[in-house]
Amino acid sequence: MAASPGTSSIGFAGLGNIGRPMAATLLRAGWSLTVLDTSPEKAEALERDGARVAGSVADLGGCDTLVLVVPDDAAVGSILEGPDGWLAAGGDGRTVVVHSTIMPETAARLATVAAEQGVAFLDAPVSGGAERADKGDLTIMVGGEADDLEAARPLLEAMGSEVLLVGPAGAGAATKLANQLMMLSALAGAMEAMELAAAHGVDEDTVLRSVASSTGDSWVTRNWGFFDRLVESYEAGGTPPRERPWSKDLFEVVAAARAVDLRVPVAALIAQTLADRVETHAAQARAGRGGAS
């Protein structure tokens, strides 16, 4: 049976930078949510919008579908696995949707564990950022069974304007990591380019105007300042630097490549260098505004 706002009960764990606007979007669309976060105040903020607040994973046990937007593989595993994990109760007709950026092999393994319990598993990382999440305009890259996706599609389409089946469980994670490598490689190049221009007396705005109609144009240059704002958002939400995408996701790219004996020298290099550049640029941008947030 397809998920629907009127009949489905949704558990939603993870109310960080992108999870909170995703949950808020579902509430505005009429979905019934029970929310959980390690910071109770984040859950309580959504309670005012109509969500029920869970005190623990056990409180999500009665939900038809569990949506996870938690930081990493360990957080996903802690919710799903073990004798007290969400999967332990099993149950045909239940579904778990993992929007977290995790390792492909983790997604594939969890799909097997879920299947043994009669639970459908969708490996469904997202791209687009908090602003698009708030509009229900994310891209969702889904790894899993086609029938399971179709059953969950109404829920996913409430959060995303592009919902793509990219292969079996694990393929969603791999596609997301590929996206992150493309985007973060462009960011690393753009940051070096800006430093080169600055060293010769050319400011960032002039470079951006020049490349807008040139071959150096990219999503990164068209959205210059996006990562400065994202750093501030992570700072406000208490997300530690090691869990931010220019750190965590790049190390996952390298690990995923190592798992299949693939060399990724660009990823390996920027995994060591990009995080400091992003954080430093954001601090300089904030200082340039006089410390205003």
N, C-alpha and C positions, 0 to 999 in steps of 0.2 A: 504494500500500500504506500502510495506517495505521501511524503510529509506534507502537512498543511498547517497554517496558523491556527485553525479552529480545533484541530484534534491532536496535534503532536505536542508532547512535552519535551522541552529542550534543556539539557544541562550545558552550561557554558563556563569553562574554567580558563582563567587567564584574562585579566582586564588591564593590560599594559598599554603601551603606546598605540598599538593597532587593535588589540582585543576589545578595549573599551568602546571605540566608535563602531566596531562590528556588532557588538552586543546592542548598543544603542540603536543602530539601524534596524536590527531585528525587532526590537521592542516597538519602534515606530511603525513597523510593518504588521504588527499585531501578533507576533509570535509569543508564546508563553515560555519565559526563561526562568531558570533557577541558576544563579550565578555564584561563582566561587573564585576567590583570589587570596593569596597569602597576605595581602594588605586589606583587612576588613573594611576600611574606609572607602576603598574603590568599589566594593560590592554594595555598600550602603548608599553610595551616590546613585547607583542604578536602581536601587529599591524605590527611590522617589519617582522613577519613571515607570514603575510597575513590575519590576523583577522581584522574584523571591530570592532570598539570600540563603545560601547553604553554609553550614558551619564546618562541613568536612566532605570528603569524597562520598562517604556513606549516604549523605543527604541527596546525592545525585543518582542514587541507585535505581530510583523509580522512573527515571527519564527514558523516553523512547530513543533519543539521540543525544550523544555527548559530543560537544564541540570543544576542541582544545586549541588554545592560542597561548600556550605556556612557553617558556624560553628555550628549552632544549630537549635532547633525548632523555636525559635523566629525569626531568620534570614530567615528560610524557609517560615514561615507564613507571614512575612512582604513583601516578594516578590510575593507570590501567592494570598493572600487574600485581602479583602477589595474592595471598589469600583474602585480603581486604580490598583488592583493586576492583575497579569498575567492571572489568571483564569477567571476574570470578563468578558473578551471578548468571552469566550467559543469557540466553533468551533469544529465540528466533524473532525477527522483526526489529531487533535493536541495531543501532548503527553508531559507530564512532567515527568522527571526522577530525583529522589532525591537520590543522592549519599551520602548526609550528614548522619552522625550518629545521628538519632533522636529517640524519644520514639515510641514504637510500636503503642500506642493509637493515637499519632499524625499522623502517617502514615495512619492508618485506617480511621481516621476522614477526612484527606485531600483527600483520595481516594473517599470518599463519596461526598465531595464538588466538586471535579473535575468531577465526573460522572454526577452530576446535571447540569454541564455546557457542557456536551458532550466531555470532555477531558479525555484521557486515563492517568492513573497514575501508575507509577512504583516506588516502594520503593526499592531502589537498592544500599545499602551501599557496600563499597569496602574494600578489605584487600590486603596488599602487600607492602605498603610504596611508597615513592616517586621514588625510583630507579626502581621498577617494573612498576610504572605508566608511567615512561618515556619510557619503552620498550613495553607498551601495554600488560603487563603480569599480570594484576590484577585479583583477584578473585572477582566476582560480585555476590552478594546474592540477588536475586530478589523476592520481594513480589508483586503480581499483577495477572492480568488475562493472561492466556497462550497466547491468540491471540495477546494481546498488546505487550507481550514480543517478540513474533516472528516478529512482525512488526518493533520493535526497535532493534532486535538482531544484524543486521549489524553494527549499531552504537556502541552497547555495546561490540561487539567482536573486534572492533577497539581499545578498551581500555583494554579489559580483555581476558585472555586465558581460563578462566573458568567462564562461565555464567550459573548460576544455578537458576532454579525456585524452591523456597523453600516453597511457599504457597501464600495465599492472601496478600493484602497490610497489612503491620504490621509484617509479618513473616520475611521479609528481615531485618528489624530493630532488631527483637528479635534474629535472627541468628547472626547478627553482634555483638550484646551485649554479646551473649554467647561466641563468639570467643574472644572478648576482655577480658572477665572474665577468660577464660582458659589461655590466654597468659599472662595477668597481674598477675594472681595468680602464674604462673611459675616464672615470673620476681621477684615478692616479695620473693618467696622462695629462688631463686638463690642469690638475694642480701643479704639475711640473712645468707645464707650458706657461701658466700664470706667473710662476716664480721667475722663469726665464725672461718673460716680457717685463716684469717689474724691475729686474736687474738692469734693464736697458731703458728704464724710465717710462714704461707704458703701463697705465693703470688697468684694472680688471674690466671696468665698464667699456673701455675702448677696445680691448681684446674681444669682449663678448659681442659688441656691435660689428666688429670686423668678421668674426667667424659665423655670424648668423646667416650670411649668404655665401659662405665659403665651405670648403670640404672639411673643415674642422668642426662643423656644426654637429651637435649630438643632443640627446635628451639631457645629459649632464649640463651642457652649456646653456640650453634653453631653460633649465630650471636651476641656474646658479643661485646659491643661497639655500636651497632645499636642505642640504646636509648641515648647514649652520643651524637652521631651525630645528632639525631633527636632533642634533646634539642637545640643544636647550630642552627639548621635550623629554629626552631620555634623562637628562639631569633632574628635571622637575619630577619625573616619575620614579626616580631612584634606581634606574637601570644601570648597573655597573659597566664601565667601559669594555670589559672583556665580553659582555653579552650583546654588544652593539654589532650590527651587521658587518661593518668594515673590519671587525676583529673576528667575531665568532664565525660568520659565514665563510670568510676566506679560509680559515683554518679547517672548516668542514669540507670546503672544495679540495684542499690539499689531501685531507684524509680520505675522501671519497675516491680521488684519483689513485692514491697509494693502494687502496683496496682492490683496484682492478689493474694494477701495474702500469699506470699511465703517467707519463711525465707532464707536469704542468708548470714549467719554469716561470711563466708570467705570474701565475697565482702564487707560487712559492715566494717570489720576490715581494709582491705587494702585500702578502700576508705579514711580512716582517716590517714593512715601511708605511703602509697607508694609514693605519689607525692613528699614529702620532700626527700625521699631516692633517687629517680630518679634525681631530680634537684641537690642534693648535690653530687652524684656520678659524674654527668656530669661536675660540677664545679671543682671537684678534678682531673678528667681526663684532663680537659683543663689546670689546673694549672701544672699538671705533664708534659705537653708538653710545658711549658713555656708561656702559654697564647696564643699559636698559634691556629688559627681557622681552 
